[in-house]
């Protein structure tokens, strides 16, 4: 994600806080985020993970895509995302997310097409934890999924369903990108 995207998400986060008429201290405390860390998020100096944005969105009953992409969902019966057309955002330098259900109002899950670019083997694995469960289906490439201390190799066509409150992270294998569907419940 580039600095401009950080700043856009930070601005939407600040807008949410302003709309709730909360001070920075009140908002950070309500989200269980240390104050100095939250100030970095709102200033656009630190990347907000999708899981953190999702927990903020759930706390304040808004759609996570509103924070990510500044678009309010409009559809109540169905929402179609045409190939390559979902709203996209690059995450954690080598991760690119494309929302596939962002236009459906009051959905029960967030669905993304995720692309992870290969990194050198010595790079640290970015891990996250968030409430709920997650399903991933590999569309292209191979990836290493690290869940709660265990490494699992997923090949094209493989899928996994797991408790996303456990520390987890992934990386592309074989020096090639991996593309997969992630459903976050």
MARROLO-199496 format. One line per field, with one value per residue (C-alpha): residue number from 1; x, y, z. Coordinates in pm, 1 decimal, decimal comma. Example, Ala and Ser with C-alpha at 12.3 -4.5 7.8 and 13.67 -1.06 7.14 Angstrom:
balum = c(1_2)
X = c(1230,0_1367,0)
Y = c(-450,0_-106,0)
Z = c(780,0_714,0)
***
This chain:
balum = c(1_2_3_4_5_6_7_8_9_10_11_12_13_14_15_16_17_18_19_20_21_22_23_24_25_26_27_28_29_30_31_32_33_34_35_36_37_38_39_40_41_42_43_44_45_46_47_48_49_50_51_52_53_54_55_56_57_58_59_60_61_62_63_64_65_66_67_68_69_70_71_72_73_74_75_76_77_78_79_80_81_82_83_84_85_86_87_88_89_90_91_92_93_94_95_96_97_98_99_100_101_102_103_104_105_106_107_108_109_110_111_112_113_114_115_116_117_118_119_120_121_122_123_124_125_126_127_128_129_130_131_132_133_134_135_136_137_138_139_140_141_142_143_144_145_146_147_148_149_150_151_152_153_154_155_156_157_158_159_160_161_162_163_164_165_166_167_168_169_170_171_172_173_174_175_176_177_178_179_180_181_182_183_184_185)
X = c(0,0_140,5_145,0_-153,2_-365,0_-253,4_-363,2_-702,0_-782,2_-654,3_-881,4_-1184,1_-1095,2_-1071,0_-1403,2_-1565,3_-1426,6_-1548,6_-1894,6_-1911,4_-1807,5_-1526,8_-1184,4_-876,9_-832,3_-1193,3_-1188,5_-853,0_-970,7_-1303,4_-1114,3_-854,4_-572,5_-286,2_-320,7_18,6_-38,8_-385,0_-241,8_-2,1_-294,3_-501,5_-201,9_-147,7_197,7_120,1_-64,1_-396,5_-449,5_-773,1_-845,5_-809,6_-1030,2_-1285,2_-1298,2_-1343,5_-1615,2_-1797,6_-1774,7_-1941,1_-2177,1_-2038,5_-1913,0_-1535,8_-1526,0_-1641,0_-1310,2_-1105,1_-1255,4_-1491,9_-1787,4_-2112,1_-2264,9_-2595,9_-2730,4_-2961,0_-3057,1_-2731,5_-2408,6_-2204,0_-1831,7_-1709,3_-1369,0_-1093,6_-1342,0_-1358,6_-1230,2_-864,8_-609,0_-248,6_-180,7_134,8_366,9_334,8_-36,9_-306,1_-673,1_-969,5_-1310,8_-1558,6_-1865,1_-1810,5_-2130,6_-2363,5_-2530,5_-2532,7_-2331,0_-2222,5_-1869,8_-1601,5_-1477,6_-1148,0_-931,5_-580,6_-255,6_71,2_392,1_698,1_961,0_1304,4_1302,2_1464,4_1181,9_974,4_625,7_358,5_102,9_-237,9_-514,7_-879,9_-1209,6_-1399,1_-1309,7_-1148,1_-1168,3_-901,8_-901,1_-582,8_-657,0_-300,5_43,5_147,4_163,7_289,2_22,2_153,7_-120,4_-48,6_306,7_227,7_329,9_86,3_160,3_-139,6_-129,4_-356,1_-708,8_-642,5_-851,1_-845,0_-1092,9_-949,4_-998,4_-866,7_-817,2_-500,1_-184,9_-165,2_23,3_115,6_377,6_408,8_632,8_852,4_938,5_593,6_287,9_-0,3_-361,1_-641,5_-993,4_-1022,1_-1359,4_-1350,2_-1643,3)
Y = c(0,0_340,7_645,4_799,9_489,9_498,0_859,9_789,5_512,9_732,0_1014,2_783,3_655,8_1013,4_1089,2_797,8_920,4_1273,6_1145,4_963,6_1288,2_1110,7_1237,1_1049,5_914,8_793,6_630,0_454,8_324,0_205,9_1,4_-130,7_34,2_200,8_578,4_640,2_354,7_488,4_836,1_679,8_506,9_822,8_1025,8_772,9_686,5_321,6_59,5_-62,3_-434,6_-555,6_-743,6_-424,7_-229,7_-513,0_-505,3_-124,8_-154,1_-423,8_-221,6_77,5_-119,9_2,2_-191,1_-253,9_-156,2_191,3_231,8_51,0_192,1_479,9_322,7_250,6_-85,7_-46,7_-389,8_-592,9_-889,2_-965,8_-805,9_-910,9_-844,0_-887,5_-1043,5_-803,5_-533,9_-557,9_-252,0_-315,8_-209,9_-314,4_-436,2_-497,2_-420,8_-757,2_-824,9_-693,8_-732,4_-701,8_-702,1_-935,8_-863,6_-499,6_-384,6_-610,9_-447,4_-626,6_-924,3_-1190,3_-1233,1_-1029,0_-1192,0_-1094,1_-1205,9_-1178,9_-1172,1_-1221,0_-1142,3_-1356,3_-1228,1_-1360,5_-1662,1_-1467,4_-1215,3_-1215,9_-1359,3_-1095,4_-1247,4_-1130,5_-1241,9_-1142,4_-1264,5_-1524,6_-1777,1_-1769,8_-1978,5_-1966,1_-2130,8_-2117,0_-2014,6_-1985,3_-2074,1_-2227,0_-2076,3_-2146,4_-2078,2_-2051,2_-2103,6_-2103,3_-2233,0_-2492,1_-2461,1_-2586,3_-2590,9_-2518,5_-2589,7_-2461,7_-2590,8_-2658,3_-2485,7_-2440,9_-2325,2_-2209,3_-2019,5_-1672,6_-1576,9_-1789,4_-1612,9_-1670,6_-1547,3_-1660,2_-1624,8_-1715,2_-2010,5_-2103,4_-1738,3_-1689,6_-1497,2_-1677,6_-1575,9_-1698,8_-1629,4_-1533,9_-1539,5_-1374,9_-1452,3)
Z = c(0,0_-85,4_140,8_-39,0_36,5_403,9_419,9_258,1_506,5_791,2_676,9_669,4_1017,6_1145,5_975,4_1158,1_1489,8_1417,0_1318,7_1652,6_1828,2_2013,5_2113,0_1993,1_2346,1_2370,5_2028,0_2082,9_2421,7_2276,7_2015,9_2263,7_2067,8_2256,7_2215,8_2052,8_1807,4_1719,8_1659,4_1405,8_1232,3_1211,7_1089,0_808,3_944,3_1022,9_817,6_952,5_898,9_744,8_1068,2_1276,3_1035,2_1046,5_1426,8_1424,8_1159,1_1357,2_1679,7_1514,0_1288,4_958,2_660,4_656,5_288,2_389,8_573,4_308,7_-9,0_86,2_-88,6_89,2_-6,1_-187,8_-287,3_-61,7_-282,8_-466,7_-579,3_-883,4_-909,4_-1266,5_-1331,4_-1229,2_-1125,4_-744,1_-557,1_-482,5_-226,7_-171,4_181,7_384,2_89,7_-89,5_-28,9_-265,3_-169,3_-407,6_-241,9_-410,7_-197,3_-100,8_-266,7_-67,2_231,2_570,7_449,0_697,2_555,6_383,9_64,2_-98,6_-385,0_-239,3_-432,9_-246,2_-430,8_-357,1_-114,5_-36,4_195,7_478,2_506,3_823,2_789,3_860,7_1099,5_1211,4_1444,4_1440,4_1577,2_1381,6_1118,5_776,6_460,5_188,5_-155,5_-364,6_-724,9_-855,7_-722,2_-392,5_-48,4_296,6_557,1_911,6_1173,4_1545,4_1500,5_1230,9_865,0_602,0_227,6_5,5_-367,9_-643,1_-574,1_-203,6_60,6_435,2_697,9_1030,8_1355,0_1267,3_1632,3_1611,4_1483,2_1107,8_805,1_459,1_191,5_-172,7_-259,3_-555,3_-631,5_-788,6_-678,8_-514,7_-567,8_-343,4_-223,2_144,8_319,1_661,3_889,0)
***
